[in-house]
Amino acid sequence: MTEDITKHSMHTLVFRSLKRSHDMFITDHAAPLPENDAVTQIRRKVKALSEYGPVLHMATAKKKHSQAGSNASNIPNGNAHSNQSLAIMAPGESHENGAINVRAPSQHVGQRDIQKVHETNKALIAANTRPIVPRKAQIMPKPRWHAPWKLYRVISGHLGWVRCVAFEPGNEWFATGSNDRTIKIWDLANGKLKLSLTGHISSVRGLIVSARNPYLFSCGEDKLVKCWDLEQNKVVRHYHGHLSACYAIDLHPTIDVLVTCGRDSSARVWDMRTKANIMTLSGHTNTVADVKCQSAQPEVITASHDCTVRLWDLAAGKTRSVLTNHKKSVRALALHPTQYTFASGAPDNIKQWKFPDGDFLQNLSGHNAIVNCLALNSDGVLVSGADNGTVHLWDWRTGYNFQRTKAPVQPGSLDSESGVFAMAFDRSESRLVTCEADKTIKIYKEDEEATEESHPVNWKPEIVRKKRF
């Protein structure tokens, strides 16, 4: 069934089209609203009070001054002097017996407001009249002289690469862990072997001796974290939880917790006594190569192969800040013993940072190798050890590289087997122990015969082109 369509004349259709167009375009939404006098007055009053409140009374006073002046010009000459004296006073002032009595105006300005205006004016004058001093280029400060370090003892005994070292608090002995799956304890004074501890079934990668308990903690590529009782020389606790090889270990200095990190891209915090995994610090996307603890915030610092360094808030259990300045894997960390600073080492640069948020301080460039380890003492000597066996010594304050050395490899080892995997200063900071790929432990000490004349600082002042990161 078809519907009949009503036919309209051309005249009607044209007018309907015109009406539609008119309705569409008659409303201009961008046009300003018509002025409302009441609203405008309120807006002006609010603006006047907020911006000119302290000086509003001056406008009315000025009007009254001008009116008084015009009245004074119409008064005869005899009273001109007295009226002039009245004309220059504010309306709230009277002239009796030679004294001026001032009545407060209706809109009173407080003493604070006047003081603020005076301070603002002083600051503006000081800012405008300050001489422009040409800025001098920053010059690198002269580095402090440090005595060169020399090799004085080589200890052999391990059957594989020596991967880690730790000193005991009394500074009588130190422990080393190796790829031969053993932990060996050596006498620091004469370099003789005191004890061998066996129990790991793969390379031992991390060691730390507790300063508060008679315990030695170790971790290895067998995913095991062990606690050794040094009075009985045996394992008393195991900490289970790592999903892959464990690469570094550290103890918190004030609370009884242990932090380990490894190839499972996480750092784990353990209760030393109950063996419980208190928290897992996850956030890195690659192997976590090193971990350090300190008593101040941030309490845990981790370095990873994902080219980042993370500072962790242990109370909140989350990252405080992420340092993304490195372009290569970060394999080593070193905390300054007395300053609130630390260093991170990677193949691109060694970088200095400031706690608590990881503000960048400076780059230490020049160790063009894979930096495996760092050591730092309170005298301001930073030592970096690399995969090619080179050891560089730096002045911490200026970043000046004052010594470069490479110890000869042991007879019978290949020249290519000369990597430095770990290093540490002893408790007195007079000895430096390095763990190397030629299966030896090398001990360095300062050259006592060296002087500033025999080993001068080869340094020239230069303009610092400070890198942003």
DAPE-V713073 format. One record per backbone hydrogen bond with DSSP energy under -1.0 kcal/mol. NH is the residue of the N-H (numbers start at 0). CO is the residue of the C=O. Records with the same first field share a line. If there is no record, write none. Layout:
NH = CO ; CO
//
This chain:
12 = 8
13 = 9
14 = 10
15 = 11
16 = 12
17 = 13
18 = 14
19 = 15
20 = 16
21 = 17
22 = 18
23 = 19
24 = 20
25 = 21
30 = 27
39 = 35
40 = 36
41 = 37
42 = 38
43 = 39
44 = 40
45 = 41
46 = 42
47 = 43
48 = 44
49 = 45
50 = 46
51 = 47
54 = 51
55 = 52
58 = 55
60 = 56
61 = 57
62 = 58
63 = 59
64 = 60
65 = 61
66 = 62
67 = 63
68 = 64
69 = 65
70 = 66
71 = 67
72 = 68
79 = 76
82 = 78
83 = 79
84 = 80
85 = 81
86 = 82
87 = 83
88 = 85
92 = 89
93 = 100
95 = 98
98 = 95
100 = 93
102 = 91
113 = 109
114 = 110
115 = 111
116 = 112
117 = 113
118 = 114
119 = 115
120 = 116
121 = 117
122 = 118
123 = 119
124 = 120
125 = 121
126 = 122
127 = 123
128 = 124
139 = 461
149 = 444
151 = 442
152 = 442
154 = 440
161 = 435
162 = 176
163 = 176
165 = 174
167 = 172
170 = 167
173 = 185
174 = 165
175 = 183
176 = 163
177 = 181
178 = 160
180 = 177
182 = 196
183 = 175
184 = 194
185 = 173
186 = 191
187 = 171
190 = 186
193 = 184
194 = 184
196 = 182
203 = 177
204 = 218
205 = 218
207 = 216
209 = 214
214 = 212
215 = 227
216 = 207
217 = 225
218 = 205
219 = 223
220 = 202
222 = 219
225 = 217
226 = 236
227 = 215
228 = 233
229 = 213
232 = 228
233 = 228
235 = 226
236 = 226
238 = 224
245 = 219
246 = 260
247 = 260
249 = 258
251 = 256
256 = 254
257 = 269
258 = 249
259 = 267
260 = 247
261 = 265
262 = 244
266 = 280
267 = 259
268 = 278
269 = 257
270 = 275
271 = 255
274 = 270
277 = 268 ; 275
278 = 268
280 = 266
281 = 279
287 = 261
288 = 302
289 = 302
291 = 300
293 = 298
299 = 311
300 = 291
301 = 309
302 = 289
303 = 307
304 = 286
308 = 322
309 = 301
310 = 320
311 = 299
312 = 317
316 = 312
317 = 312
319 = 310
320 = 310
322 = 308
329 = 303
330 = 344
331 = 344
333 = 342
335 = 340
341 = 352
342 = 333
343 = 350
344 = 331
345 = 348
349 = 363
350 = 343
351 = 361
352 = 341
353 = 358
354 = 339
357 = 353
358 = 353
360 = 351
363 = 349
367 = 365
368 = 366
371 = 384
372 = 384
374 = 382
376 = 380
379 = 376
381 = 393
382 = 374
383 = 391
384 = 372
385 = 389
386 = 369
388 = 385
390 = 404
391 = 383
392 = 402
393 = 381
394 = 399
395 = 379
398 = 394
401 = 392 ; 399
402 = 392
404 = 390
412 = 409
417 = 415
419 = 385
420 = 434
421 = 434
423 = 432
425 = 430
428 = 425
431 = 443
432 = 423
433 = 441
434 = 421
435 = 439
436 = 418
440 = 154
441 = 433
442 = 152
443 = 431
444 = 149
446 = 147
454 = 450
458 = 456
463 = 137
465 = 463
//
